[in-house]
Amino acid sequence: MKIAFIVDPLDKLKPYKDSSVAMMRAGQKRGHEIFAIMRQHLLIRDGVVSALSTPLAVSDDDASWYTVNGSAVTRPLTAFDAILMRQDPPFDAEYVTATWMLERAALQGAHVFNNPQAIRDHSEKVSIAEFPQFTPTTLIARDTTSIQAFIDELGDVILKPLDGMGGSGIFRVRHNDPNRNAIIEAVGDNGQRTIMAQRYLPAISEGDKRVLLVAGKVMPWCLARIPKSGETRGNLAAGGTGVAMPLTAREREIAETLAPILWQRGLLIVGLDMIGGHLTEINVTSPTCMVEIAHQAQYDIPEQVILALESL
């Protein structure tokens, strides 16, 4: 198979923990050809979607994990057996444009994952509203009065922007917080941005758990991202510690419910975020934590992704 990865610049990736790099390595080990595409190199000429693609040879050496394995050539996306869209947010206008172009490629016969329309249709924050039976008490609003009332009602909440990642812009706010108004103004850009507010879950001390789904199959291990002392956020980018754990019965119930629904929509790789048995986010752009699980639990999720592609 020829497998292309649409990723951030290769020299910016962290091979010791990057899930996309791990999938490239798994693909090559199974005998497949690996290519890298930068999002800015997508183009449509006379209706045909193409991209400048660079063939890679990858290794397990994190210090020099890839070499260019031939000439970079502009190819139609239908020349690849699978294309994985793995670029990190922010989910801005350029990201949306990429999904339009990739959707056109899919209509021409390219096999693109995650499905471009599904990526566009599934806000990683707002999409949990489809499954309120599994979520903490949640408000998605722009109106400051509604947000203030929500804080008064619950007393202790988390505020977060809808387009962040890695824990950026997330605040815990109590009803008597002296900085309450300033935080609301900052996260909501003085009432110009819609934000999410969720009931604060004390179980965050046990970890913000990333549960991975691959082709509708629930992976048996999750990564609990445990906040460092004095921190509310468990995100690894915010200093959290990742600990691989088997799924609880409640986590598996949630994951087994969502897995077939999301796979039917073309979402090959999904990262469900759960705290205390509550669903808090559905990550579909570039779900990660595969490497930490593989190292700690000896369960190779990158290989599971490649096996799923081979079976399609």
Beta strands, then each sheet from edge to edge (+ up, - down):
strand 1: 2-7
strand 2: 33-45
strand 3: 48-58
strand 4: 66-68
strand 5: 73-76
strand 6: 82-85
strand 7: 112-113
strand 8: 138-141
strand 9: 156-161
strand 10: 171-174
strand 11: 195-199
strand 12: 208-214
strand 13: 217-226
strand 14: 241-246
strand 15: 269-275
strand 16: 278-283
sheet 1: 4+ 3- 2+ 1+ 6+ 7+
sheet 2: 4+ 3- 5+
sheet 3: 8+ 11- 9+ 10-
sheet 4: 14+ 13- 12+ 15- 16+
end
